[in-house]
Amino acid sequence: MNRRMVLYVVGTVIKIEAALMLLPLITALIYKESCSSAILVSIGIALVTGFAMTLIFKPGSKVIYAKEGFVIVSLAWIVMSLIGALPFYISKEIPSFIDAFFETASGFTTTGASILTDVEAMSKGLLFWRSFTHWVGGMGVLVFVMAVIPSVSDRSIHILRAEAPGPVVGKIVPKMKQTARILYIIYIALTFIEFVFLFAGGMPLYDSIIHAVGTAGTGGFGIKADSLGSYSPYIQWVITVFMLLFGVNFNLYYFMLIRKFRSAIRNEELMTYGVIVLFSIVTICVNITPLYETVSESLRHAAFQVAAIISTTGFATTDFNLWPGYSKTLILLLMFIGGCAGSTAGGFKISRIVLLFKNIKRELQKLLHPRAVATIRLDGKRVDEKTISSLGAYLAIYALFMCVVVFLLGFDKFDLETNISVAASCVNNIGPGLGAAGPASSYALYSPFSKVILSFTMLLGRLEIFPLILTFSPSTWVKK
């Protein structure tokens, strides 16, 4: 274990976080808000900590292997959440540090679950920081580090594999740094395009920025009590489209840029994603039509909520907790499915589901033809057995972890429907659940114990479980 390199990179991340806090500081100063002093103090703490770590732990070797990659990612995300909570706590706009940590972890992991009961009472500077954490966490701050920091080894593919969602992660160009830069350029471009559409549609400048970064990171923190319910149908449709776009594998956008349209459009994961979205919108629309005045209104709400849940963004235009049983059940299933691998969305991922069904089909074929040699292919390419094996392990630990979280939440007073949906929402980084944690409610009534559990559940879900487990495993730190 290259401990010095681990702590050096974490220190670098803290310094970057301090720089990122300048944006909410500027926002607070523009609106002449008192929270600016709390943000400034937080920046000072982050800078002192970051510079101390990079000076004390300057590494002799800058090589990063798989073990270091997992640990760097896990520690960086935990420390980012702890330091990112300081502005909320120091300003006393969130008086409890556990609540502030929950809110910040929810932001960086792009979950969007909130403990705030009156979001409109928050200062604009801290609301900006709250939503901006979505944008930072959406693509991954370690991907940003690889893109801009020259001192990180190009073997940092191990960092990308530990941080990026999905069963298979690789480079889209030979150099890792170039891959990271391309991904961020696409990310920034899509965010800006959405901002333009929102602003052109009459949404105020501040609101347009907040919702553009929130959609890009598939986060879902709103700045109004009804999330997006009070905005125009045009605004809701624009955000619906972009939520779906940010749930798509970013590699496909790169293929489109270099005119490999066939590779992008005929992608199996994308086609499955489209079928699931279309089926869900149509059937939910039919199911909820009696609740609304027109079919177009039903279609808009159905499309928005399907996009919000499958992309794990978590915005809301209506309280889907009041929908019929079929629609609520389908929404709960979409929470588990999630978006595409290589996107900013959370969830189990469409690619894993496709591979899972292909593996089931292969096992059934083996029962009929025991001697046959069957390979699993995705987009015409053979998927190695190591990936299939890790998929089975991930599914098992995913299910076990869900059960553990639901069990621990049982110590609180909420019903089983609420606890199951909350566990699903946090591990899949969605935000709203069902029952007492529906889109019209918050997580404020959960106990401090449950909030700590859910904070780490969100982190585990964003990092897809393994990195955080390996970080806290004693064998990871043993010298060999």
C-alpha positions as CSV (number, residue, x, y, z in Angstrom):
1,M,0.0,0.0,0.0
2,N,1.4,3.3,-1.1
3,R,0.0,5.2,1.9
4,R,1.8,8.5,1.2
5,M,0.4,8.6,-2.3
6,V,-3.1,7.9,-1.0
7,L,-3.0,10.7,1.6
8,Y,-1.3,13.0,-1.0
9,V,-4.1,12.6,-3.5
10,V,-6.7,13.0,-0.7
11,G,-5.0,16.3,0.3
12,T,-5.1,17.4,-3.3
13,V,-8.8,16.7,-3.4
14,I,-9.4,18.8,-0.3
15,K,-7.5,21.7,-1.9
16,I,-9.7,21.4,-5.0
17,E,-12.8,21.4,-2.8
18,A,-11.6,24.6,-1.2
19,A,-11.3,26.2,-4.6
20,L,-14.8,24.9,-5.5
21,M,-16.2,26.7,-2.4
22,L,-15.3,30.0,-4.0
23,L,-18.4,29.8,-6.2
24,P,-20.9,29.7,-3.3
25,L,-18.8,32.3,-1.6
26,I,-19.2,34.6,-4.6
27,T,-22.9,33.8,-4.7
28,A,-23.3,34.7,-1.0
29,L,-21.4,38.0,-1.5
30,I,-23.5,38.9,-4.5
31,Y,-26.7,38.5,-2.4
32,K,-25.0,40.1,0.6
33,E,-25.7,37.1,2.9
34,S,-24.1,36.5,6.3
35,C,-23.3,32.8,5.4
36,S,-20.3,34.2,3.4
37,S,-18.2,34.2,6.6
38,A,-19.0,30.6,7.3
39,I,-18.0,29.6,3.8
40,L,-14.8,31.6,4.1
41,V,-13.9,29.9,7.4
42,S,-14.6,26.5,5.7
43,I,-12.3,27.4,2.8
44,G,-9.6,28.3,5.3
45,I,-10.0,25.0,7.1
46,A,-9.9,23.0,3.8
47,L,-6.8,24.9,2.5
48,V,-4.8,24.4,5.8
49,T,-5.8,20.7,5.8
50,G,-5.1,20.1,2.2
51,F,-1.7,21.9,2.0
52,A,-0.6,20.2,5.2
53,M,-1.4,16.7,3.8
54,T,0.3,17.4,0.4
55,L,3.4,18.8,2.2
56,I,3.7,16.1,4.9
57,F,2.8,13.1,2.7
58,K,4.6,14.0,-0.5
59,P,5.2,10.5,-2.1
60,G,8.4,9.1,-3.3
61,S,6.6,6.8,-5.7
62,K,3.5,8.1,-7.6
63,V,2.4,4.7,-8.9
64,I,-1.2,3.8,-8.2
65,Y,-2.4,0.2,-8.2
66,A,-5.9,-1.2,-7.7
67,K,-5.6,-1.2,-3.9
68,E,-4.6,2.4,-3.8
69,G,-7.3,3.3,-6.3
70,F,-10.1,1.9,-4.1
71,V,-8.7,3.5,-0.9
72,I,-8.1,6.9,-2.5
73,V,-11.7,7.1,-3.9
74,S,-13.3,6.0,-0.6
75,L,-11.3,8.3,1.7
76,A,-11.7,11.2,-0.7
77,W,-15.4,11.0,-0.8
78,I,-15.7,10.6,3.0
79,V,-13.4,13.6,3.6
80,M,-15.2,15.7,0.9
81,S,-18.5,15.1,2.6
82,L,-17.1,16.0,6.1
83,I,-15.5,19.2,4.9
84,G,-18.3,20.1,2.6
85,A,-20.7,20.0,5.6
86,L,-18.7,22.8,7.4
87,P,-20.5,25.8,5.7
88,F,-23.9,24.4,6.7
89,Y,-22.8,23.7,10.3
90,I,-20.7,26.8,10.9
91,S,-23.5,29.1,9.6
92,K,-26.0,27.2,11.8
93,E,-28.4,27.0,8.9
94,I,-28.1,23.2,9.6
95,P,-27.4,23.2,13.4
96,S,-26.6,19.5,13.7
97,F,-23.3,18.3,12.2
98,I,-24.9,14.8,11.5
99,D,-27.7,16.6,9.5
100,A,-25.1,18.7,7.7
101,F,-23.0,15.6,6.9
102,F,-26.1,13.8,5.7
103,E,-27.1,16.7,3.4
104,T,-23.6,17.0,2.0
105,A,-23.1,13.3,1.5
106,S,-26.5,13.3,-0.3
107,G,-25.2,16.1,-2.5
108,F,-21.9,14.7,-3.5
109,T,-23.3,11.2,-4.1
110,T,-26.0,12.9,-6.2
111,T,-28.8,11.3,-4.1
112,G,-30.8,14.4,-3.3
113,A,-32.3,13.1,-0.1
114,S,-32.7,16.0,2.3
115,I,-33.3,16.7,6.0
116,L,-34.5,20.2,5.3
117,T,-38.1,20.9,6.1
118,D,-38.1,24.5,4.8
119,V,-35.7,24.7,1.9
120,E,-36.8,28.1,0.9
121,A,-35.5,29.6,4.2
122,M,-31.9,28.7,3.2
123,S,-29.5,31.4,2.0
124,K,-28.8,31.4,-1.7
125,G,-25.1,30.9,-1.2
126,L,-25.6,27.7,0.7
127,L,-28.4,26.5,-1.6
128,F,-25.9,27.0,-4.5
129,W,-23.2,25.0,-2.6
130,R,-25.8,22.3,-1.8
131,S,-26.8,21.9,-5.5
132,F,-23.2,22.4,-6.8
133,T,-22.1,19.3,-4.9
134,H,-24.3,17.3,-7.3
135,W,-22.4,18.6,-10.3
136,V,-19.0,17.9,-8.6
137,G,-20.0,14.4,-7.6
138,G,-21.9,13.5,-10.8
139,M,-18.8,12.9,-12.9
140,G,-16.6,12.3,-9.9
141,V,-14.0,14.6,-8.4
142,L,-11.3,12.0,-8.9
143,V,-11.9,12.1,-12.6
144,F,-11.4,15.8,-12.4
145,V,-8.2,15.4,-10.5
146,M,-6.9,13.1,-13.3
147,A,-7.9,15.6,-15.9
148,V,-6.1,18.6,-14.4
149,I,-3.4,17.4,-12.0
150,P,-0.1,16.5,-13.8
151,S,1.5,14.7,-10.9
152,V,-1.0,11.8,-10.8
153,S,0.3,8.6,-12.6
154,D,-1.4,7.6,-15.9
155,R,-2.0,4.2,-14.1
156,S,-4.8,6.1,-12.4
157,I,-7.2,4.0,-14.5
158,H,-7.5,2.2,-11.2
159,I,-9.1,5.4,-9.7
160,L,-11.5,5.7,-12.6
161,R,-12.5,2.0,-12.2
162,A,-13.1,2.5,-8.5
163,E,-15.1,5.7,-9.0
164,A,-17.0,5.3,-12.3
165,P,-20.3,3.4,-12.2
166,G,-20.8,0.2,-14.1
167,P,-19.5,-3.4,-14.5
168,V,-16.8,-2.5,-17.0
169,V,-14.7,0.7,-17.2
170,G,-12.0,1.5,-19.8
171,K,-10.4,4.3,-21.7
172,I,-12.1,5.8,-24.7
173,V,-8.7,7.2,-25.9
174,P,-5.2,5.7,-25.1
175,K,-4.3,8.3,-22.5
176,M,-6.2,8.2,-19.2
177,K,-5.9,12.0,-18.7
178,Q,-7.3,12.6,-22.2
179,T,-10.2,10.3,-21.4
180,A,-11.0,12.3,-18.2
181,R,-10.8,15.6,-20.1
182,I,-13.1,14.4,-22.9
183,L,-15.6,13.2,-20.3
184,Y,-15.6,16.5,-18.5
185,I,-15.8,18.5,-21.8
186,I,-19.0,16.6,-22.7
187,Y,-20.3,17.0,-19.2
188,I,-19.8,20.8,-19.2
189,A,-21.2,21.2,-22.7
190,L,-24.4,19.3,-21.8
191,T,-24.8,21.3,-18.6
192,F,-24.4,24.6,-20.5
193,I,-26.9,23.6,-23.2
194,E,-29.5,22.7,-20.6
195,F,-28.9,26.0,-18.8
196,V,-29.5,27.9,-22.1
197,F,-32.8,26.0,-22.7
198,L,-33.9,26.7,-19.1
199,F,-33.0,30.4,-19.1
200,A,-34.5,30.9,-22.6
201,G,-37.7,29.3,-21.3
202,G,-38.2,32.1,-18.7
203,M,-36.5,30.4,-15.6
204,P,-34.6,33.0,-13.6
205,L,-30.8,33.0,-13.9
206,Y,-30.1,31.6,-10.4
207,D,-32.8,28.9,-10.8
208,S,-31.5,27.9,-14.2
209,I,-27.9,27.4,-12.9
210,I,-29.1,25.5,-9.9
211,H,-31.3,23.1,-11.9
212,A,-28.8,22.7,-14.7
213,V,-26.1,21.5,-12.3
214,G,-28.6,19.4,-10.3
215,T,-29.9,17.6,-13.5
216,A,-26.3,17.1,-14.9
217,G,-25.3,15.4,-11.7
218,T,-28.6,13.5,-11.6
219,G,-28.9,14.8,-8.0
220,G,-32.3,16.4,-7.5
221,F,-31.9,19.0,-4.7
222,G,-34.6,21.6,-5.3
223,I,-34.8,25.2,-4.1
224,K,-38.6,25.2,-3.7
225,A,-40.9,23.3,-1.4
226,D,-42.6,21.6,-4.4
227,S,-39.4,20.8,-6.2
228,L,-40.3,21.7,-9.8
229,G,-44.1,21.5,-9.5
230,S,-44.5,25.3,-9.8
231,Y,-42.5,25.8,-12.9
232,S,-44.0,25.8,-16.4
233,P,-44.7,22.7,-18.5
234,Y,-41.9,23.8,-20.9
235,I,-39.3,23.8,-18.0
236,Q,-40.5,20.4,-16.8
237,W,-40.2,18.9,-20.3
238,V,-36.7,20.4,-20.8
239,I,-35.6,18.9,-17.5
240,T,-37.3,15.6,-18.4
241,V,-35.3,15.3,-21.6
242,F,-32.0,16.2,-19.9
243,M,-32.5,13.8,-17.0
244,L,-32.8,11.0,-19.6
245,L,-29.7,12.3,-21.5
246,F,-27.6,12.4,-18.4
247,G,-28.7,8.8,-17.7
248,V,-26.9,7.6,-20.9
249,N,-23.3,6.3,-21.0
250,F,-21.1,9.3,-21.8
251,N,-18.9,7.1,-24.1
252,L,-21.8,7.1,-26.6
253,Y,-21.7,10.9,-26.8
254,Y,-18.0,10.6,-27.7
255,F,-18.8,8.1,-30.4
256,M,-21.4,10.5,-31.8
257,L,-18.8,13.3,-31.8
258,I,-16.4,11.2,-33.8
259,R,-19.3,10.2,-36.1
260,K,-19.5,6.6,-35.1
261,F,-23.3,6.9,-35.0
262,R,-23.9,3.1,-35.5
263,S,-21.9,2.2,-32.4
264,A,-23.9,4.7,-30.4
265,I,-27.4,4.1,-31.6
266,R,-27.2,0.3,-31.8
267,N,-25.8,0.0,-28.2
268,E,-27.7,-2.8,-26.4
269,E,-27.7,-1.0,-23.1
270,L,-29.1,2.2,-24.7
271,M,-31.8,0.3,-26.5
272,T,-32.9,-1.5,-23.3
273,Y,-32.9,1.9,-21.5
274,G,-35.2,3.3,-24.2
275,V,-37.6,0.4,-24.0
276,I,-37.8,0.5,-20.2
277,V,-38.4,4.3,-20.2
278,L,-41.0,4.1,-23.0
279,F,-42.9,1.2,-21.4
280,S,-42.9,2.9,-18.0
281,I,-44.1,6.3,-19.3
282,V,-47.0,4.8,-21.4
283,T,-48.3,2.4,-18.7
284,I,-48.0,4.9,-15.8
285,C,-49.7,7.6,-18.0
286,V,-52.6,5.2,-18.6
287,N,-52.8,4.3,-14.9
288,I,-52.8,7.9,-13.5
289,T,-54.9,9.6,-16.2
290,P,-58.0,9.6,-13.9
291,L,-56.1,11.7,-11.4
292,Y,-55.4,14.6,-13.7
293,E,-57.5,16.9,-15.9
294,T,-56.0,16.1,-19.3
295,V,-54.0,13.3,-20.9
296,S,-51.2,15.7,-21.7
297,E,-50.8,16.6,-18.0
298,S,-50.8,12.9,-17.1
299,L,-48.2,12.2,-19.8
300,R,-46.0,15.1,-18.6
301,H,-46.1,14.0,-15.0
302,A,-45.5,10.3,-16.0
303,A,-42.6,11.2,-18.2
304,F,-41.0,13.5,-15.7
305,Q,-41.2,11.0,-12.8
306,V,-40.0,8.1,-14.8
307,A,-37.0,10.2,-16.0
308,A,-36.4,11.4,-12.5
309,I,-36.4,8.0,-11.0
310,I,-34.6,5.9,-13.6
311,S,-31.9,8.5,-14.0
312,T,-31.8,8.7,-10.2
313,T,-32.2,12.5,-10.3
314,G,-35.1,12.6,-7.9
315,F,-36.8,15.9,-8.9
316,A,-40.6,15.9,-8.6
317,T,-43.5,17.7,-10.3
318,T,-46.2,15.9,-8.3
319,D,-46.5,13.7,-5.2
320,F,-46.3,10.2,-6.8
321,N,-46.8,8.8,-3.3
322,L,-50.5,9.4,-4.1
323,W,-50.5,7.5,-7.3
324,P,-52.2,4.0,-7.7
325,G,-50.5,0.8,-6.6
326,Y,-49.3,-0.1,-10.1
327,S,-47.5,3.2,-10.7
328,K,-45.9,3.2,-7.2
329,T,-44.7,-0.4,-7.7
330,L,-43.2,0.5,-11.1
331,I,-41.5,3.6,-9.6
332,L,-40.0,1.4,-6.9
333,L,-38.7,-1.1,-9.5
334,L,-37.2,1.8,-11.5
335,M,-35.3,2.8,-8.3
336,F,-33.4,-0.4,-8.4
337,I,-32.8,-0.4,-12.2
338,G,-31.1,3.0,-12.5
339,G,-29.4,4.5,-15.6
340,C,-26.7,3.3,-17.9
341,A,-23.1,2.5,-16.9
342,G,-20.7,5.3,-17.5
343,S,-23.4,8.0,-16.8
344,T,-24.0,10.2,-13.8
345,A,-27.0,8.1,-12.8
346,G,-27.0,5.6,-9.9
347,G,-28.9,2.4,-9.5
348,F,-28.0,-1.2,-10.3
349,K,-27.3,-0.1,-14.0
350,I,-29.0,-1.3,-17.2
351,S,-25.8,-3.0,-18.4
352,R,-25.7,-5.3,-15.3
353,I,-29.4,-6.2,-15.8
354,V,-28.7,-7.0,-19.5
355,L,-25.7,-9.2,-18.5
356,L,-27.7,-10.8,-15.7
357,F,-30.5,-12.0,-18.1
358,K,-27.9,-13.1,-20.7
359,N,-26.3,-15.2,-18.0
360,I,-29.6,-16.7,-16.9
361,K,-30.3,-17.6,-20.5
362,R,-26.9,-19.2,-20.8
363,E,-27.4,-21.3,-17.6
364,L,-30.8,-22.5,-19.0
365,Q,-29.1,-23.5,-22.2
366,K,-26.4,-25.4,-20.3
367,L,-29.2,-27.5,-18.6
368,L,-30.4,-28.6,-22.1
369,H,-26.9,-28.9,-23.7
370,P,-24.4,-29.6,-20.9
371,R,-21.4,-29.9,-23.3
372,A,-22.1,-26.8,-25.3
373,V,-19.7,-23.9,-24.9
374,A,-21.7,-20.6,-24.7
375,T,-20.2,-17.2,-24.4
376,I,-22.0,-14.0,-23.4
377,R,-21.7,-11.1,-25.8
378,L,-22.6,-7.4,-25.3
379,D,-22.7,-5.2,-28.4
380,G,-21.1,-8.0,-30.3
381,K,-18.1,-8.2,-28.0
382,R,-17.4,-11.2,-25.8
383,V,-17.8,-10.5,-22.1
384,D,-15.0,-12.3,-20.1
385,E,-16.0,-14.7,-17.3
386,K,-14.3,-12.5,-14.7
387,T,-16.9,-9.7,-15.4
388,I,-19.8,-12.3,-15.1
389,S,-18.4,-13.6,-11.9
390,S,-18.0,-10.2,-10.4
391,L,-21.6,-9.4,-11.4
392,G,-22.8,-12.3,-9.4
393,A,-20.8,-11.2,-6.4
394,Y,-22.0,-7.6,-6.7
395,L,-25.7,-8.8,-6.9
396,A,-25.3,-10.9,-3.8
397,I,-23.6,-8.2,-1.7
398,Y,-26.1,-5.6,-3.1
399,A,-29.0,-7.7,-1.9
400,L,-27.4,-8.4,1.4
401,F,-26.5,-4.8,2.0
402,M,-30.1,-3.7,1.2
403,C,-31.4,-6.2,3.8
404,V,-29.0,-4.9,6.5
405,V,-30.0,-1.3,5.9
406,V,-33.7,-2.1,6.1
407,F,-33.0,-4.0,9.3
408,L,-31.1,-1.1,10.9
409,L,-33.8,1.4,9.9
410,G,-36.3,-0.8,11.7
411,F,-35.1,0.7,15.0
412,D,-37.0,3.9,13.9
413,K,-40.8,4.2,14.0
414,F,-41.5,4.1,10.3
415,D,-43.4,1.4,8.4
416,L,-41.8,-1.3,6.3
417,E,-42.8,0.4,3.0
418,T,-41.1,3.6,4.0
419,N,-37.9,1.8,5.2
420,I,-37.6,-0.4,2.1
421,S,-38.1,2.6,-0.3
422,V,-35.7,4.7,1.8
423,A,-33.0,2.0,1.7
424,A,-33.6,1.6,-2.1
425,S,-33.5,5.3,-2.6
426,C,-30.2,5.9,-0.7
427,V,-28.3,2.9,-2.0
428,N,-29.3,3.7,-5.5
429,N,-28.7,7.5,-5.0
430,I,-32.3,8.6,-5.9
431,G,-33.6,10.8,-3.1
432,P,-37.3,10.6,-2.5
433,G,-38.8,7.3,-1.3
434,L,-42.4,6.3,-0.6
435,G,-44.6,6.6,2.5
436,A,-43.3,9.0,5.1
437,A,-40.2,9.8,3.0
438,G,-42.1,10.6,-0.2
439,P,-41.4,13.5,-2.5
440,A,-43.5,15.9,-0.4
441,S,-41.6,14.9,2.8
442,S,-38.0,14.8,4.0
443,Y,-35.7,12.6,6.1
444,A,-35.8,15.0,9.0
445,L,-37.8,12.7,11.3
446,Y,-35.2,9.8,11.1
447,S,-33.0,9.5,14.2
448,P,-29.3,10.6,14.2
449,F,-28.3,6.9,14.1
450,S,-30.4,6.2,11.0
451,K,-29.0,9.4,9.3
452,V,-25.5,8.2,9.8
453,I,-26.4,4.8,8.4
454,L,-28.1,6.4,5.4
455,S,-25.2,8.8,4.9
456,F,-22.8,5.9,4.5
457,T,-25.4,4.0,2.5
458,M,-25.4,6.8,0.0
459,L,-21.6,6.7,-0.2
460,L,-21.6,3.0,-0.6
461,G,-24.2,3.2,-3.3
462,R,-22.3,5.9,-5.2
463,L,-19.0,4.0,-5.1
464,E,-20.8,0.7,-5.8
465,I,-20.1,-0.9,-2.4
466,F,-16.7,-2.6,-3.0
467,P,-14.3,0.4,-2.6
468,L,-15.7,1.4,0.8
469,I,-15.7,-2.2,2.1
470,L,-12.1,-2.7,0.9
471,T,-11.0,0.5,2.6
472,F,-12.3,-0.6,6.0
473,S,-10.9,-4.1,5.6
474,P,-7.8,-4.6,7.7
475,S,-6.2,-6.8,5.0
476,T,-6.1,-3.8,2.6
477,W,-3.7,-2.0,4.9
478,V,-1.4,-5.0,5.6
479,K,2.1,-4.7,4.1
480,K,3.1,-7.6,1.9
